[in-house]
Amino acid sequence: MTTQIKNSDDLLSYLVSQANSGQKNWFGFAQQRLTGIALAHDIAKNHADKMTPEQAVDYAIKLNNAIYQKIIKAD
C-alpha cells in the first residue's frame, strides 16, 4: 500500500506513524526531500514578509537536518 501525502497534515501523520513503528530505516532520502519541500513552503507562506525564498529554503534544510539528526537518527 502506498501512502499519499496531499498536505502538511498528511505528512505529519505519516511521519508520526512511521516514527512509532520502531524501525529506523523508514526515513530515507525521498522522505527527507518531501519534508524539506513541505517545510520550505510552510515557512515561506508564514514568513514571506520577513524572509526571502532562499532564506526560507536554507532554514528548511537546516531544520530538516536537525530533525533527522536529533529525532530520527537518535538512539
N, CA, C and O atoms as CSV, one atom per row, in Angstrom:
chain,resi,resn,atom,element,x,y,z
A,1,MET,N,N,0.836,-1.177,0.000
A,1,MET,CA,C,0.000,0.000,0.000
A,1,MET,C,C,0.885,1.247,0.000
A,1,MET,O,O,1.869,1.320,0.737
A,2,THR,N,N,0.533,2.207,-0.818
A,2,THR,CA,C,1.270,3.451,-0.925
A,2,THR,C,C,0.541,4.547,-0.167
A,2,THR,O,O,-0.673,4.706,-0.302
A,3,THR,N,N,1.277,5.293,0.620
A,3,THR,CA,C,0.707,6.419,1.345
A,3,THR,C,C,0.779,7.652,0.464
A,3,THR,O,O,1.839,7.976,-0.072
A,4,GLN,N,N,-0.343,8.339,0.311
A,4,GLN,CA,C,-0.358,9.563,-0.478
A,4,GLN,C,C,-0.342,10.768,0.459
A,4,GLN,O,O,-1.171,10.886,1.361
A,5,ILE,N,N,0.610,11.646,0.226
A,5,ILE,CA,C,0.749,12.862,1.019
A,5,ILE,C,C,0.158,14.014,0.209
A,5,ILE,O,O,0.692,14.382,-0.837
A,6,LYS,N,N,-0.943,14.579,0.696
A,6,LYS,CA,C,-1.620,15.655,-0.032
A,6,LYS,C,C,-1.408,17.022,0.607
A,6,LYS,O,O,-1.549,18.049,-0.056
A,7,ASN,N,N,-1.072,17.035,1.888
A,7,ASN,CA,C,-0.856,18.315,2.568
A,7,ASN,C,C,0.031,18.081,3.786
A,7,ASN,O,O,0.450,16.954,4.049
A,8,SER,N,N,0.312,19.134,4.517
A,8,SER,CA,C,1.227,19.015,5.655
A,8,SER,C,C,0.642,18.160,6.776
A,8,SER,O,O,1.393,17.540,7.529
A,9,ASP,N,N,-0.684,18.116,6.901
A,9,ASP,CA,C,-1.292,17.243,7.914
A,9,ASP,C,C,-1.058,15.777,7.576
A,9,ASP,O,O,-0.761,14.973,8.460
A,10,ASP,N,N,-1.193,15.423,6.288
A,10,ASP,CA,C,-0.911,14.056,5.854
A,10,ASP,C,C,0.549,13.701,6.108
A,10,ASP,O,O,0.863,12.596,6.550
A,11,LEU,N,N,1.432,14.649,5.824
A,11,LEU,CA,C,2.855,14.412,6.035
A,11,LEU,C,C,3.157,14.190,7.507
A,11,LEU,O,O,3.901,13.275,7.858
A,12,LEU,N,N,2.592,15.012,8.361
A,12,LEU,CA,C,2.815,14.855,9.795
A,12,LEU,C,C,2.279,13.512,10.281
A,12,LEU,O,O,2.942,12.831,11.064
A,13,SER,N,N,1.102,13.126,9.833
A,13,SER,CA,C,0.529,11.834,10.226
A,13,SER,C,C,1.426,10.687,9.786
A,13,SER,O,O,1.646,9.735,10.535
A,14,TYR,N,N,1.942,10.783,8.562
A,14,TYR,CA,C,2.846,9.748,8.062
A,14,TYR,C,C,4.111,9.673,8.915
A,14,TYR,O,O,4.534,8.586,9.308
A,15,LEU,N,N,4.707,10.816,9.197
A,15,LEU,CA,C,5.935,10.834,9.991
A,15,LEU,C,C,5.716,10.256,11.380
A,15,LEU,O,O,6.553,9.503,11.879
A,16,VAL,N,N,4.601,10.600,12.005
A,16,VAL,CA,C,4.300,10.081,13.344
A,16,VAL,C,C,4.090,8.578,13.296
A,16,VAL,O,O,4.618,7.853,14.139
A,17,SER,N,N,3.326,8.099,12.323
A,17,SER,CA,C,3.068,6.655,12.245
A,17,SER,C,C,4.350,5.882,11.988
A,17,SER,O,O,4.553,4.813,12.564
A,18,GLN,N,N,5.215,6.407,11.132
A,18,GLN,CA,C,6.471,5.720,10.852
A,18,GLN,C,C,7.423,5.777,12.040
A,18,GLN,O,O,8.113,4.800,12.331
A,19,ALA,N,N,7.462,6.896,12.716
A,19,ALA,CA,C,8.330,7.015,13.891
A,19,ALA,C,C,7.885,6.058,14.985
A,19,ALA,O,O,8.713,5.520,15.719
A,20,ASN,N,N,6.581,5.845,15.096
A,20,ASN,CA,C,6.053,4.934,16.109
A,20,ASN,C,C,6.222,3.472,15.740
A,20,ASN,O,O,5.993,2.598,16.575
A,21,SER,N,N,6.617,3.188,14.508
A,21,SER,CA,C,6.768,1.798,14.073
A,21,SER,C,C,7.963,1.118,14.734
A,21,SER,O,O,8.032,-0.111,14.770
A,22,GLY,N,N,8.903,1.901,15.255
A,22,GLY,CA,C,10.072,1.324,15.905
A,22,GLY,C,C,11.228,1.061,14.959
A,22,GLY,O,O,12.342,0.796,15.411
A,23,GLN,N,N,10.991,1.128,13.661
A,23,GLN,CA,C,12.060,0.912,12.690
A,23,GLN,C,C,12.789,2.223,12.445
A,23,GLN,O,O,12.174,3.289,12.463
A,24,LYS,N,N,14.091,2.151,12.218
A,24,LYS,CA,C,14.872,3.372,11.997
A,24,LYS,C,C,15.231,3.571,10.530
A,24,LYS,O,O,15.857,4.572,10.184
A,25,ASN,N,N,14.848,2.640,9.665
A,25,ASN,CA,C,15.227,2.747,8.258
A,25,ASN,C,C,14.127,3.330,7.382
A,25,ASN,O,O,14.258,3.339,6.158
A,26,TRP,N,N,13.063,3.808,7.974
A,26,TRP,CA,C,11.928,4.294,7.192
A,26,TRP,C,C,12.126,5.690,6.643
A,26,TRP,O,O,11.495,6.043,5.646
A,27,PHE,N,N,12.978,6.500,7.251
A,27,PHE,CA,C,13.122,7.904,6.862
A,27,PHE,C,C,14.311,8.052,5.935
A,27,PHE,O,O,15.402,8.437,6.357
A,28,GLY,N,N,14.090,7.744,4.670
A,28,GLY,CA,C,15.156,7.794,3.683
A,28,GLY,C,C,15.266,9.141,3.002
A,28,GLY,O,O,14.644,10.121,3.412
A,29,PHE,N,N,16.066,9.167,1.957
A,29,PHE,CA,C,16.338,10.412,1.250
A,29,PHE,C,C,15.073,11.020,0.655
A,29,PHE,O,O,14.874,12.232,0.734
A,30,ALA,N,N,14.219,10.193,0.061
A,30,ALA,CA,C,12.981,10.716,-0.546
A,30,ALA,C,C,12.094,11.381,0.503
A,30,ALA,O,O,11.530,12.448,0.260
A,31,GLN,N,N,11.973,10.752,1.661
A,31,GLN,CA,C,11.161,11.329,2.733
A,31,GLN,C,C,11.768,12.638,3.237
A,31,GLN,O,O,11.043,13.584,3.544
A,32,GLN,N,N,13.091,12.689,3.322
A,32,GLN,CA,C,13.750,13.919,3.755
A,32,GLN,C,C,13.493,15.051,2.763
A,32,GLN,O,O,13.253,16.190,3.164
A,33,ARG,N,N,13.543,14.739,1.483
A,33,ARG,CA,C,13.293,15.768,0.462
A,33,ARG,C,C,11.862,16.273,0.543
A,33,ARG,O,O,11.626,17.480,0.481
A,34,LEU,N,N,10.901,15.357,0.683
A,34,LEU,CA,C,9.499,15.770,0.778
A,34,LEU,C,C,9.257,16.623,2.016
A,34,LEU,O,O,8.540,17.622,1.964
A,35,THR,N,N,9.855,16.221,3.118
A,35,THR,CA,C,9.712,17.001,4.343
A,35,THR,C,C,10.310,18.392,4.165
A,35,THR,O,O,9.721,19.387,4.588
A,36,GLY,N,N,11.474,18.458,3.541
A,36,GLY,CA,C,12.116,19.747,3.290
A,36,GLY,C,C,11.282,20.656,2.406
A,36,GLY,O,O,11.198,21.860,2.650
A,37,ILE,N,N,10.665,20.085,1.381
A,37,ILE,CA,C,9.814,20.875,0.490
A,37,ILE,C,C,8.607,21.407,1.247
A,37,ILE,O,O,8.258,22.582,1.126
A,38,ALA,N,N,7.973,20.542,2.025
A,38,ALA,CA,C,6.800,20.969,2.799
A,38,ALA,C,C,7.180,22.044,3.816
A,38,ALA,O,O,6.455,23.023,3.991
A,39,LEU,N,N,8.317,21.858,4.485
A,39,LEU,CA,C,8.777,22.856,5.457
A,39,LEU,C,C,9.065,24.195,4.786
A,39,LEU,O,O,8.648,25.243,5.279
A,40,ALA,N,N,9.776,24.158,3.662
A,40,ALA,CA,C,10.112,25.403,2.967
A,40,ALA,C,C,8.855,26.142,2.534
A,40,ALA,O,O,8.774,27.365,2.645
A,41,HIS,N,N,7.882,25.398,2.044
A,41,HIS,CA,C,6.633,26.022,1.609
A,41,HIS,C,C,5.906,26.666,2.790
A,41,HIS,O,O,5.463,27.810,2.696
A,42,ASP,N,N,5.786,25.946,3.884
A,42,ASP,CA,C,5.096,26.493,5.060
A,42,ASP,C,C,5.838,27.692,5.653
A,42,ASP,O,O,5.217,28.678,6.048
A,43,ILE,N,N,7.158,27.602,5.713
A,43,ILE,CA,C,7.950,28.718,6.243
A,43,ILE,C,C,7.773,29.946,5.351
A,43,ILE,O,O,7.560,31.052,5.848
A,44,ALA,N,N,7.859,29.752,4.045
A,44,ALA,CA,C,7.696,30.875,3.120
A,44,ALA,C,C,6.298,31.472,3.220
A,44,ALA,O,O,6.133,32.691,3.183
A,45,LYS,N,N,5.299,30.614,3.346
A,45,LYS,CA,C,3.916,31.086,3.441
A,45,LYS,C,C,3.709,31.917,4.706
A,45,LYS,O,O,3.032,32.944,4.677
A,46,ASN,N,N,4.290,31.472,5.801
A,46,ASN,CA,C,4.079,32.145,7.082
A,46,ASN,C,C,5.018,33.317,7.349
A,46,ASN,O,O,4.731,34.159,8.200
A,47,HIS,N,N,6.131,33.379,6.633
A,47,HIS,CA,C,7.134,34.409,6.916
A,47,HIS,C,C,7.589,35.152,5.661
A,47,HIS,O,O,8.715,35.647,5.611
A,48,ALA,N,N,6.738,35.232,4.665
A,48,ALA,CA,C,7.110,35.879,3.403
A,48,ALA,C,C,7.475,37.345,3.590
A,48,ALA,O,O,8.240,37.904,2.804
A,49,ASP,N,N,6.934,37.962,4.622
A,49,ASP,CA,C,7.243,39.373,4.862
A,49,ASP,C,C,8.583,39.575,5.564
A,49,ASP,O,O,9.075,40.699,5.655
A,50,LYS,N,N,9.179,38.473,6.066
A,50,LYS,CA,C,10.423,38.586,6.830
A,50,LYS,C,C,11.602,37.867,6.187
A,50,LYS,O,O,12.753,38.158,6.512
A,51,MET,N,N,11.331,36.928,5.275
A,51,MET,CA,C,12.385,36.096,4.700
A,51,MET,C,C,12.267,36.063,3.182
A,51,MET,O,O,11.170,36.114,2.626
A,52,THR,N,N,13.416,35.977,2.528
A,52,THR,CA,C,13.404,35.750,1.085
A,52,THR,C,C,13.126,34.265,0.849
A,52,THR,O,O,13.262,33.468,1.777
A,53,PRO,N,N,12.744,33.878,-0.358
A,53,PRO,CA,C,12.558,32.455,-0.638
A,53,PRO,C,C,13.822,31.638,-0.355
A,53,PRO,O,O,13.739,30.516,0.144
A,54,GLU,N,N,14.974,32.195,-0.671
A,54,GLU,CA,C,16.233,31.489,-0.423
A,54,GLU,C,C,16.460,31.273,1.074
A,54,GLU,O,O,16.923,30.209,1.482
A,55,GLN,N,N,16.138,32.271,1.886
A,55,GLN,CA,C,16.288,32.125,3.337
A,55,GLN,C,C,15.328,31.070,3.877
A,55,GLN,O,O,15.691,30.296,4.763
A,56,ALA,N,N,14.110,31.032,3.351
A,56,ALA,CA,C,13.139,30.026,3.791
A,56,ALA,C,C,13.634,28.628,3.468
A,56,ALA,O,O,13.521,27.721,4.291
A,57,VAL,N,N,14.181,28.450,2.275
A,57,VAL,CA,C,14.700,27.139,1.873
A,57,VAL,C,C,15.911,26.766,2.720
A,57,VAL,O,O,16.011,25.632,3.188
A,58,ASP,N,N,16.828,27.703,2.921
A,58,ASP,CA,C,18.008,27.425,3.751
A,58,ASP,C,C,17.602,27.018,5.164
A,58,ASP,O,O,18.158,26.075,5.728
A,59,TYR,N,N,16.638,27.726,5.728
A,59,TYR,CA,C,16.167,27.394,7.072
A,59,TYR,C,C,15.509,26.018,7.087
A,59,TYR,O,O,15.726,25.241,8.016
A,60,ALA,N,N,14.704,25.708,6.063
A,60,ALA,CA,C,14.047,24.399,5.988
A,60,ALA,C,C,15.076,23.276,5.914
A,60,ALA,O,O,14.893,22.228,6.534
A,61,ILE,N,N,16.145,23.484,5.169
A,61,ILE,CA,C,17.199,22.472,5.069
A,61,ILE,C,C,17.856,22.257,6.428
A,61,ILE,O,O,18.054,21.119,6.852
A,62,LYS,N,N,18.192,23.347,7.109
A,62,LYS,CA,C,18.804,23.226,8.442
A,62,LYS,C,C,17.859,22.539,9.426
A,62,LYS,O,O,18.280,21.687,10.207
A,63,LEU,N,N,16.594,22.911,9.382
A,63,LEU,CA,C,15.606,22.301,10.269
A,63,LEU,C,C,15.430,20.825,9.956
A,63,LEU,O,O,15.372,20.000,10.868
A,64,ASN,N,N,15.344,20.487,8.682
A,64,ASN,CA,C,15.195,19.094,8.270
A,64,ASN,C,C,16.391,18.262,8.727
A,64,ASN,O,O,16.221,17.142,9.210
A,65,ASN,N,N,17.590,18.802,8.576
A,65,ASN,CA,C,18.787,18.088,9.028
A,65,ASN,C,C,18.779,17.898,10.542
A,65,ASN,O,O,19.159,16.837,11.037
A,66,ALA,N,N,18.350,18.914,11.273
A,66,ALA,CA,C,18.275,18.796,12.733
A,66,ALA,C,C,17.239,17.755,13.145
A,66,ALA,O,O,17.472,16.977,14.069
A,67,ILE,N,N,16.099,17.740,12.463
A,67,ILE,CA,C,15.071,16.724,12.748
A,67,ILE,C,C,15.650,15.340,12.539
A,67,ILE,O,O,15.476,14.455,13.376
A,68,TYR,N,N,16.337,15.152,11.424
A,68,TYR,CA,C,16.911,13.836,11.134
A,68,TYR,C,C,17.949,13.439,12.182
A,68,TYR,O,O,17.907,12.326,12.707
A,69,GLN,N,N,18.873,14.337,12.487
A,69,GLN,CA,C,19.957,14.005,13.414
A,69,GLN,C,C,19.479,13.803,14.848
A,69,GLN,O,O,19.936,12.885,15.529
A,70,LYS,N,N,18.569,14.649,15.309
A,70,LYS,CA,C,18.191,14.623,16.723
A,70,LYS,C,C,16.976,13.765,17.039
A,70,LYS,O,O,16.822,13.304,18.170
A,71,ILE,N,N,16.106,13.544,16.050
A,71,ILE,CA,C,14.885,12.784,16.322
A,71,ILE,C,C,14.900,11.430,15.627
A,71,ILE,O,O,14.678,10.401,16.266
A,72,ILE,N,N,15.158,11.421,14.337
A,72,ILE,CA,C,15.073,10.184,13.563
A,72,ILE,C,C,16.258,9.274,13.845
A,72,ILE,O,O,16.076,8.097,14.157
A,73,LYS,N,N,17.459,9.805,13.739
A,73,LYS,CA,C,18.673,9.008,13.878
A,73,LYS,C,C,19.033,8.737,15.335
A,73,LYS,O,O,19.808,7.825,15.622
A,74,ALA,N,N,18.484,9.511,16.243
A,74,ALA,CA,C,18.812,9.360,17.665
A,74,ALA,C,C,18.525,7.943,18.145
A,74,ALA,O,O,17.550,7.312,17.735
A,75,ASP,N,N,19.381,7.472,19.006
A,75,ASP,CA,C,19.195,6.113,19.560
A,75,ASP,C,C,18.353,6.136,20.805
A,75,ASP,O,O,18.098,5.088,21.397
